[in-house]
Amino acid sequence: MERVIYSKSGGCGLILDENEREEDFILPMGVQLHGNELNPGDYTTLDGMFSEKLRFVGIMTDSEHVEMVFHAGDDADLFESKKYYYIFYWLTENRIANSYAPRTVRDFFWVGHWK
C-alpha cells in the first residue's frame, strides 16, 4: 500500500499493487453525507467532486481520521498491475476535506453543493 498525493492537484490517494487486497486496508463501512447514506459499492461523483462516478469502497482501517476511499481504476503492464484510489477525509456530515500538497488540507462545506 502506498499513500500518495496525485500530481496536478489530484488530491490524496492510495495505490495497491497486485498482491494487496482492498479488505486488508479498507473497512466496508458507510458514511452519512448531508442527509444521504453513502454505502460501500455505491457509485458516486461525490456531488460533483469527481468528473465521473467512482465506486465508494469504505473507510481506511489504519487512520486516526475517518478517510473515505473511492476506487478510481486499475492499470497493468507486462510487469505489474496497480489499483488506484482517491481519499477524502470525513469531518462531519456536512464537511469533508482533501490534501493537495504535503502537510496541507482543504476543507469543503455542504451548502447545497461542496464549497
N, C-alpha and C positions, 0 to 999 in steps of 0.2 A: 504494500500500500504506500502510495506516495501522495502527500498533500502538496498542492501546487496553487500558485496564483497564475491564472492563464494570462498570456500576453494580450496586448491591445484592449485593456480594460475588460477582460473577460471574467474577472471575479475569481473567487477561491473555488477550488475543486479537489477532486480525488481521482487518482489513476490506479486501477487494479490490473495486475498482469494476469496471464492465462492460468496461473496456478492459484490465484486468490479468488475467493467466493464472496459475494455481497453479504451473505448471512454471517460471515466471520467478523464483519466490521459495522454492520448496519442492522438495527432492530426494526422489525416491521411494525412500527407504531405510527398512528395517525396524529395529526395536529389540527387545531381549530384556528382558522384564519377568517377574520371579520365576519363571524357568524356562520361560516361554512366549514364542514369537516373535510379534510384532505387525508385520504387513506392510501396506504401502500397499494400500488398497482394503478392508481388513478393517473390519467394523463392530463397535464395542465400546462398553460403558459404562465402560470403564477400571476394571473390577471395582467398579462402584458409584459412581465419581466423577461420572458423568453420569446424569441421570434417564432418558435414553433412549439408544439406540445411535447413535453418531456414526461417520462414516467417517474412519479414520486416513489422512491424506494422505501424511505423510513428515516430513522434518526440514528446518527452516529453513536456507537457504543462507548468509545473511549474519550469522550469530551466532557469537560466541566460545564459546557454550554449546550443548549439544545440546537443541534445542527441538522437541518432538513437536507436530505440528499436526493438529487434528481439525476436519473441516468440520461446522459446526453448522446451516447453512441459507442460503437466499437470500431476498432481499427486493427488490421492484421497485415503482416507481410510474410516473407519466407521464414523469418527467424522468430517472430513473436506476435502475440495478439494482446491488445490492451482494451480496457473498458474505461470510459470517461464519464465523470460525474460533476455536477455543479453542487455547491453547498451554499445555503442561505442560513443565517442564524435566526432562530425564532426567539424574539424577545418578549412579546406579548401577542395576544390575538390580533392586535391592530398595528404591530410594529415588528419589522424584520430588518436584517442588516446583511451586508456583504463586505468583503475585504478586496480591494482592487490594487493594493500595494502592501508590502510588509508593514506591520505594526499600525495599520490604519483600518478604520471601519466606517462605512457609510450606512446610515440607517434610513429606513423608509417607513412612513406613516400611512395608514389607510385613511383616505378622505374621499371615498368613492372610487379611488384608484391609488396606486402606490406613489407617494410623493416624497 
